[in-house]
């Protein structure tokens, strides 16, 4: 399923899986194709990225084991890819 077809909460769950895998926090992560589609989708839709970040923040607060600042840096700098039209 393409990221555009998922809710913000579902996308936040995917981000959480990718983040935890990247930080070796005990998850299998995402399939490479899903990861790329998600990174591209969020890079091309900043308003959607903001909605997903808000949903992910709620998840991070509930779980309480991840520093929000590190997660936001990872999202903006390490994960999201610039939209091809903007590169």
N, C-alpha and C positions, 0 to 999 in steps of 0.2 A: 504494500500500500504506500502511495506517495505521501510525503509530509503534508501536502496541502489538504489531504483527506482526513487528517488526524486533528484531534482537539489539542488545545494548548497543554492540557494536563498530560495527554498521551505523549506529546512531544517533549515535555519536561521529563517524563520517565525515561525516554530515550536518551536525552541529554545526560541525565543522572547516570545511566549505564555507561555511556561513553566516557564521562568524566572519571568515574570510579575506575574504569579499566585503564585510562591514561595515567591515573595516579596510583595504580596498583593497590586499590582498595577492595579487591575481592569480587569483581564481577567479570563476566566473560566479554562484556563490551558489545559492540554492534558489528553486524556484517559490514564489510567495506563499502558495498553499494549503498546500503541504508545510511551509513555515516556520511558519505559524500553527498547524497541527495539532501539530507537534513542540513548539512553545512552550507550547501549551495542555496537551498530554499531560504534559510534564515538570512544569508548574506544578501539576497535579492529582495527581501521583504523586512525591512527594519522594524516596521510596526508590528509585524508578527513576532519578530525576535523579542521585542519588548514584552509582548503578551506572554510568550513562552518563558522569558526570564522571570516575570512576576509569578507564574505558576511554579516554576522551579524553586524560587525563593521560599515559597510556602512549604514545599517538600523538604528543602534543606533545613528550615526551621524545625519542622516536625522531627526529622531524623537527628538533628543536632550534632552531627559528627563531622561536618564540613564547614570550613571558613567561607562565608559568603563572598568576601573580597577575592579570594583565590578562585572561586568558581566563576565569578564574573570576569576576571582577567582571562581565565582559560577560555570562556565562551567568546569573548570579544577578540582576543589576540591569537589564541592557539586553534580554536575550533572553526569558527565561522570563516567562510571564504568570501572574498569580494565578489560581487555580482559580475559576470563576464562583461556586461554592457558598461560597467563602471571601471574596468581595469584598463 
